[in-house]
Amino acid sequence: DIVALLLDQDEILVSVQNDSGSTPLHYFCRNFDAKSYNEKEECLLDKMIRAGASVHAENANGETPLHSLLASSVRVLT
């Protein structure tokens, strides 16, 4: 998987923020789908956190990756 390969090469990738302040972890959590969650995604999440991805990083709206995860969970339930 290309993302796992990049994480192995450059730890800074997990901390980069886009114009709205979102990090790769925000996007991972925003696109989380509990129905299709698998071991590969769990490994990727673990690698991101071990590489330094902050679970406390806030984007421009003050949202952390947890907020993104909860928003994606609400979409699954509706």
Accessible surface in RSA format (square Angstrom, percent):
REM  Atomic radii and reference values for relative SASA: ProtOr
REM  Chains: A
REM  Algorithm: Lee & Richards
REM  Probe-radius: 1.40
REM  Slices: 20
REM RES _ NUM      All-atoms   Total-Side   Main-Chain    Non-polar    All polar
REM                ABS   REL    ABS   REL    ABS   REL    ABS   REL    ABS   REL
RES ASP A   1   100.35  70.3  35.91  35.7  64.44 152.4  21.50  50.6  78.85  78.6
RES ILE A   2   113.77  64.7 105.63  78.7   8.14  19.6 108.19  77.9   5.58  15.2
RES VAL A   3    63.83  42.0  63.83  57.8   0.01   0.0  63.83  55.5   0.01   0.0
RES ALA A   4    23.20  21.3  23.20  35.8   0.00   0.0  23.20  32.7   0.00   0.0
RES LEU A   5    95.42  53.1  92.26  66.0   3.16   8.0  94.68  66.5   0.75   2.0
RES LEU A   6    82.05  45.7  82.05  58.7   0.00   0.0  82.05  57.6   0.00   0.0
RES LEU A   7    15.58   8.7   9.17   6.6   6.41  16.1   9.26   6.5   6.31  17.0
RES ASP A   8    92.97  65.1  58.47  58.2  34.51  81.6  21.36  50.3  71.62  71.4
RES GLN A   9   129.21  72.3  95.69  69.9  33.52  79.8  29.88  63.6  99.33  75.3
RES ASP A  10    61.18  42.9  58.28  58.0   2.90   6.9  17.50  41.2  43.68  43.6
RES GLU A  11   118.41  68.0 112.24  84.9   6.17  14.7  32.64  63.1  85.76  70.0
RES ILE A  12   119.50  68.0 112.42  83.7   7.08  17.1 117.12  84.3   2.37   6.4
RES LEU A  13    63.04  35.1  62.17  44.5   0.87   2.2  62.40  43.8   0.65   1.7
RES VAL A  14     1.91   1.3   0.92   0.8   0.99   2.4   0.94   0.8   0.97   2.6
RES SER A  15    64.38  54.4  46.97  62.7  17.40  40.1  32.82  69.9  31.56  44.2
RES VAL A  16    83.78  55.1  75.79  68.6   7.98  19.2  83.31  72.4   0.47   1.3
RES GLN A  17    92.29  51.6  66.40  48.5  25.89  61.6  14.44  30.7  77.85  59.0
RES ASN A  18    65.20  45.0  44.14  42.7  21.07  50.7  42.84 103.1  22.37  21.6
RES ASP A  19   161.87 113.4 122.77 122.2  39.10  92.5  45.17 106.3 116.70 116.4
RES SER A  20    54.18  45.8  49.02  65.4   5.15  11.9  43.70  93.1  10.48  14.7
RES GLY A  21    13.81  17.0   0.00   N/A  13.81  17.0  13.18  36.2   0.63   1.4
RES SER A  22     4.66   3.9   2.34   3.1   2.32   5.3   0.00   0.0   4.66   6.5
RES THR A  23     6.12   4.4   5.94   6.0   0.18   0.4   5.73   7.7   0.39   0.6
RES PRO A  24    46.02  33.5  37.57  34.2   8.45  30.7  43.00  35.5   3.02  18.8
RES LEU A  25     2.31   1.3   2.31   1.7   0.00   0.0   2.31   1.6   0.00   0.0
RES HIS A  26     0.00   0.0   0.00   0.0   0.00   0.0   0.00   0.0   0.00   0.0
RES TYR A  27    94.61  44.2  94.47  53.7   0.14   0.4  73.63  55.3  20.98  25.9
RES PHE A  28    34.70  17.4  23.88  14.8  10.83  28.2  31.69  19.2   3.02   8.6
RES CYS A  29    11.52   8.7  11.36  12.7   0.16   0.4   0.16   0.4  11.36  12.3
RES ARG A  30    69.18  29.0  69.18  35.3   0.00   0.0  37.21  50.9  31.96  19.4
RES ASN A  31   108.77  75.0  84.15  81.3  24.62  59.3  31.29  75.3  77.48  74.9
RES PHE A  32    44.86  22.4  35.17  21.8   9.69  25.2  40.42  24.5   4.44  12.7
RES ASP A  33    54.28  38.0  53.41  53.2   0.87   2.0  19.39  45.6  34.89  34.8
RES ALA A  34    64.47  59.3  44.94  69.4  19.53  44.4  45.60  64.2  18.87  50.0
RES LYS A  35   167.96  81.9 126.53  77.6  41.42  98.6  87.63  78.9  80.33  85.6
RES SER A  36    63.56  53.7  49.88  66.6  13.67  31.5  47.19 100.5  16.37  22.9
RES TYR A  37    77.66  36.3  52.55  29.9  25.10  65.3  45.36  34.1  32.30  39.8
RES ASN A  38    74.20  51.2  65.06  62.9   9.14  22.0  37.06  89.2  37.14  35.9
RES GLU A  39   147.95  84.9 139.79 105.8   8.16  19.4  51.69 100.0  96.26  78.6
RES LYS A  40   132.08  64.4 121.76  74.7  10.32  24.6  81.10  73.0  50.98  54.3
RES GLU A  41    54.45  31.3  54.09  40.9   0.36   0.9  16.11  31.2  38.35  31.3
RES GLU A  42    97.25  55.8  96.52  73.0   0.73   1.7  23.48  45.4  73.77  60.2
RES CYS A  43    65.22  49.3  58.70  65.5   6.53  15.3  21.38  54.2  43.84  47.3
RES LEU A  44    29.62  16.5  28.17  20.2   1.45   3.6  29.21  20.5   0.41   1.1
RES LEU A  45    48.21  26.9  48.21  34.5   0.00   0.0  48.21  33.9   0.00   0.0
RES ASP A  46    62.79  44.0  59.38  59.1   3.41   8.1  18.35  43.2  44.44  44.3
RES LYS A  47    60.25  29.4  56.78  34.8   3.47   8.3  37.25  33.5  22.99  24.5
RES MET A  48     6.81   3.5   6.81   4.5   0.00   0.0   4.92   4.2   1.89   2.5
RES ILE A  49    77.99  44.4  68.92  51.3   9.06  21.8  68.92  49.6   9.06  24.6
RES ARG A  50   191.94  80.6 154.32  78.7  37.62  89.6  58.96  80.6 132.98  80.6
RES ALA A  51    17.19  15.8   6.41   9.9  10.77  24.5  12.07  17.0   5.11  13.5
RES GLY A  52    45.66  56.3   0.00   N/A  45.66  56.3  31.46  86.3  14.19  31.8
RES ALA A  53     6.66   6.1   0.21   0.3   6.45  14.7   0.21   0.3   6.45  17.1
RES SER A  54    52.17  44.1  40.49  54.0  11.68  26.9  36.68  78.1  15.49  21.7
RES VAL A  55    69.00  45.4  62.40  56.5   6.60  15.9  62.40  54.2   6.60  17.9
RES HIS A  56   144.01  78.7 133.70  92.9  10.31  26.4  90.63  93.4  53.38  62.1
RES ALA A  57    20.11  18.5   9.96  15.4  10.15  23.1  20.11  28.3   0.00   0.0
RES GLU A  58   105.72  60.7  88.55  67.0  17.18  40.9  18.42  35.6  87.31  71.3
RES ASN A  59    12.96   8.9   4.57   4.4   8.38  20.2   1.49   3.6  11.46  11.1
RES ALA A  60    85.39  78.5  41.38  63.9  44.01 100.1  54.52  76.8  30.87  81.8
RES ASN A  61   120.38  83.0  87.06  84.1  33.32  80.2  20.08  48.3 100.30  96.9
RES GLY A  62    34.14  42.1   0.00   N/A  34.14  42.1  20.06  55.0  14.08  31.5
RES GLU A  63    63.83  36.6  63.75  48.2   0.09   0.2  12.98  25.1  50.86  41.5
RES THR A  64    23.63  16.8  23.63  24.0   0.00   0.0  19.72  26.5   3.91   5.9
RES PRO A  65     3.32   2.4   3.32   3.0   0.00   0.0   3.32   2.7   0.00   0.0
RES LEU A  66   105.25  58.6 101.06  72.3   4.18  10.5 103.69  72.8   1.56   4.2
RES HIS A  67    91.22  49.9  85.47  59.4   5.74  14.7  55.19  56.9  36.03  41.9
RES SER A  68     6.04   5.1   1.39   1.8   4.65  10.7   4.63   9.9   1.41   2.0
RES LEU A  69    52.95  29.5  52.95  37.9   0.00   0.0  52.95  37.2   0.00   0.0
RES LEU A  70    98.47  54.8  97.98  70.1   0.50   1.3  98.13  68.9   0.35   0.9
RES ALA A  71    50.02  46.0  40.30  62.2   9.72  22.1  47.42  66.8   2.60   6.9
RES SER A  72     0.97   0.8   0.22   0.3   0.75   1.7   0.20   0.4   0.77   1.1
RES SER A  73    38.84  32.8  35.52  47.4   3.33   7.7  25.41  54.1  13.43  18.8
RES VAL A  74    88.18  58.0  88.09  79.7   0.10   0.2  88.18  76.6   0.00   0.0
RES ARG A  75   131.44  55.2 117.34  59.8  14.11  33.6  72.98  99.7  58.47  35.4
RES VAL A  76    43.67  28.7  25.73  23.3  17.93  43.2  33.11  28.8  10.55  28.6
RES LEU A  77   151.19  84.2 116.93  83.6  34.27  86.1 119.92  84.2  31.27  84.2
RES THR A  78   136.18  96.9  76.13  77.2  60.05 143.1  92.67 124.5  43.50  65.8
END  Absolute sums over single chains surface
CHAIN  1 A     5313.9       4374.0        939.9       3165.8       2148.1
END  Absolute sums over all chains
TOTAL          5313.9       4374.0        939.9       3165.8       2148.1
